[in-house]
């Protein structure tokens, strides 16, 4: 890599217009012969940097240490075609490729300012960047110097001066490389100032958090895209999250009142921010967005966040969505929102929906699941009764799971009844047996069950259930199966699980089987 840097530095020096001798080159005091450059002859046909791949084998480059006075460069005529070296402009940020033009008057100030910034001396950095802009206001670095000066001031909590510099950058240097970064920083500064009661900052956020009035109803040039987090309007909206609700909510209401496609991304973000503001208007804004926004994601998010609004009006709105909407994702959001409400009416709505044969099965599963998460005798009785009315095995499996999550002796007995019911599908019986074992079903019932089982799959499931229990009775059941089960494969499974046990009795049984 060091050799590569020497070659590039040499080529850049050749292409540079005639200038007074460089102090850097004089300081190098290179000694040796240009003859060592013979290894570069193979570069004559190169038209760009891609050709430098072959430099690995150029042994002659070791002689670059002998470039005394660089007098023999006529032998480098093959470098005339290296047009690709224009791309070296982008190496300014790399230490080995610092700008070599000592004629740039901003060079020393820029370096000093950057060094101060990097070591955390933000006061000196701000002064040096500001000095560069004042002394060389027409240089290519002048606009970027304002950004870095503002950043340094921001680090020192000098927000007013930082804002002033960024506004100046926007007005005087619209082509500065750091302009977009400056926009994002300005939004952050305005947010901080608005929290401190700065009226100008509050007006700025109110103005920039809203879609531009000149944009049309299509995704035009001025629209915000989903991944455009650096957009000033997005930054301003994020700033509202930190503002007092009384100031933020009126702005958010205006954003959500828009119906054009160009404001869609802003409305999606605004819905979340509204949900975090507890005011008398919060419910009205979310309800309006859930009912009337043209974007399905905005509607879904509004419904989702209604879960945080514990009012009967919100519950009624969610019930209306379940009854009238054909949007399955919206219905799922409504089910979740109702599950987070603690009113009896919300639970009743979930039970009614779970029974609806005309509703999508996937959404009914969600209702059954959330009923299982609310441990009440009423919900448990409802789910046990619902099971007998269902013909969809997926819905039945969800009921089994939900009841297992509730726990309780009555639910455990019900699970055992399903496991023993030979009229039920075998997979549902296995699920019921598994969850009965997981939820603490009495081993006095489970242990003798193996001899009563006629189905081989159910016996295999029982062996697994025993293996997951830590009581002595469970180990006794496994030992009995390992010793007496006539089905060789079932015996193997019991022996395998005995091998996973740390009980000394299991080790003794395994030894006995080995010595048979």
Secondary structure, DSSP 8 states (H G I E B T S, - for coil): -HHHHHHHHHHHHHHS---S--HHHHHH---S-GGGGGGGGGGTT--SGGGGGGGGG-GGGGGGGG-GGGTTGGGGGGGGG-GGGGGGGGGGGSGGG----TT-TTHHHHHHHHHHHHTT-HHHHHHHHHHHHHHTTTSTTHHHHHHHHHHHHHHTT-HHHHHHHHHHHHHH-TT-TTHHHHHHHHHHHHHHHHHTT-HHHHHHHHHHTS--TT--SS--TT---TT-TTSHHHHHHHHHTTS-HHHHHHHHHHHHH--SGGGHHHHHHHHHHHHT--STTHHHHHHHHHHH-S-HHHHHHHHHHGGG---HHHHHHHHHHHHH---HHHHHHHHHHHHT--SHHHHHHHHHHHH-TTS-HHHHHHHHHHHHTS--HHHHHHHHHHHHH---HHHHHHHHHHHHHH--HHHHHHHHHHHH-TTS-HHHHHHHHHHHHHTT--HHHHTTHHHH---HHHHHHHHHHHHT--SHHHHHHHHHHHHH-S-HHHHHHHHHHHHT---HHHHHHHHHHHT-
